[in-house]
């Protein structure tokens, strides 16, 4: 009966592998080199994103385009603020498609105009947001 395993074999393998060598643990000690540079977020940048969303009701795509960040970064920031009830959730499904497009073009133009004023606040030159 070769299917009975001795106790010495069981105690030798700590990872639960009974029949062969011990399994290789698949953990990375060194992260893979990234081709993109990770830019850390500033607390003022997140505050500016939340404030612009609250005041202008700008979409995630608009804010990502202006700030030069990914849509996932903006989405995480906004969803965290929505969970803390800092900003309300937007509902634009009641507008027609043509009105949504016209409105988004107008809002994006206004957002680029506001960004130069917000940039000095984000970089720390001003103490109060515009």
N, C-alpha and C positions, 0 to 999 in steps of 0.2 A: 504494500500500500504506500505508494509514493506521494499521495495527496495529503498525508499527515505531515505537518510542519513541526519541527522541533522548537522548543522554547528559546534556544540560543539564536536561531535565525530571526525570530520575532523581535527579540530585544536588540538585535544589531541594527535594524532599520528603524530609524526614528520617524521617517516621513510616512509610514504606512505601506510602503512598497515591500511586499513579502518575497516575491520570486526573483527579482533581478537585483541589479545594483541599486543604490539609493538614487532617487530621482534628482535631477538637476533642478535647483530652485530658480525659477524664472524671475529674478529681480534685477533691476538695472541699478548699478551704483553710480554710473556716469550717464547723464542724459545725452541723447543724440544731439549732435550739433545742429543748430537751427540756422536756416538761411535768412530769416527775418530777425530784425532787432526788436526786442521787447521794450516798449516804452512804458514806464510805470505811470499810473494815473495820479494826478494831483488831486487832493481833496477839493480844491477850488474848482477844478475842472468838472468834477461830479456835481458840485453845488450849482455850477453854471448850467449844466445839462438839465438838472431838475427844475431850476428856476425858469429856464427858457421853455421847457415843456409846460410848466404851470401857467406862464404868462401868455405864451403865443400858441399853445396847442400844436406845436410842431411835431411831425411824424418822426419815427425812428430813422427812416432813410434820409430825411432832411438833416437831422442832427448829425448823423454819421458822415454825411458829405461835407458839412461845414467844419466839424471838429477833426476830420481826418482819421476817425476811428472806425473800427468794424461795427457792423450792425449788432453783433452779439454783445459787444461791450456796452453799447448804448441801451440795448434791451435789458441787460442785467442790471444796469444802474436804474433804469426806469421801473422795472418790475420790483426791485427792492424798495424803491420809494413808494410805489403803489401799495405794497404789502404793509408798509408803515403808515399808510394813509396820509402821506405828504402831498400826493397829487391824485386827482381823480382819474379813473380810466376813461379813455376817449371812446366815443361811439360816433362813427362817421357813416354808418351804414344807411342812414336815413336820407343822405344826399344823393342826387343823381350823379351819374358818372361824369357828365360834362361839367357840372358844378364842382365836383371833387378835383378834376384836372385844373380848372381855372383857379380854384382856391389854392391848390398846392403850388402852382407856379407863382402866384402872388405872394404866398407865404415864404417861399424859398428866396425870392428876391429881397423881401424885407429881412429875412434872417441873415443873409450875407451883409446887409447894411448894418445890422446890429452887432455882428461879430467883432468888428474892429474895436468897438467900445468895450466888449466883454473880454477881449484878449488881454488888456492891461490888468483887469481884475484877476484873471486866471494866473498870469505870471507873477502877481504879487505887487505890482506897481501901485495899485489903488487898494484902499481898505474896504470900500463898500462897492457892491455891484451897481451898474448903471440903472 
